[in-house]
């Protein structure tokens, strides 16, 4: 799996700590606070590009998955039709009075039964090597996109914490200007607590972003290897199918030529 349950749990714990007793600010305020403090343009661009690419890949895989499902459906129909044709040909061969033609029809029925089995094996390969692979990666991409959303929440928590700290400092300044010094020490203690929360939220953001980048690189490597392996195996299954079909029809050819006219 790309993102383990432990990884998701760690994200949720980080966010629950950071969001505790914090009023969430607007999106514009989030980026005005985070851009100078926590996010570099290259980091922002990397996550934006990867998110856009993941959305595009998700759409393409879903379309391909639909096409493969359609292929499997039609392959099953072809398999069933071939089986029915084999049964009908066998009945016709039993009713045929001309001996050579009857033998040829019986052999044709046996050939069609072999071909039916070949189609069944290819349908199973379609499902196991393509359909299941695409289905797994569509689900996996959903996990990746969820991780990206958790990252956004982590930075939202940081922005909210920064905003709360800024308000406490402004409040301290107003009290000092109003000469209400007796209320300053408790507020200074609150400010120190919020400064610690800000530092922890920054560390959480760095941890989340670093984990996502690491897991994304692992996802990319696994994706390429998995698709290469399954596509090669699928090509081999198609070649084996064509070879089996050729062998079946070549085996029937002498019987067809032996029909006495």
Buried (B, 14 or more C-beta within 10 A) or exposed (E): EBBEEEBBEBBEEBBEEBBEEBEBBEEEBBBEBBEEEBBEEEEEEBBEEBBEEBEEBBEEBBEBBEEBBEBBEEBBEBBEEBBEBBEEBBEBBEEBEEEBBBBBBBBBBBBBBBBBBBBBBBBEBBBBBBBBBBBEBBEBBEBBBEBBEBBBBBBBBBBBBBBBBEEBBEBBEEBEEEEEEEEBEEBEEBBEEBBEBBEBBBEBBEBBBEBBBEBBEEBEEBBEEBBEEBEEBBEEBBEBBEEBBEEBEEEBEEBBEEBEE
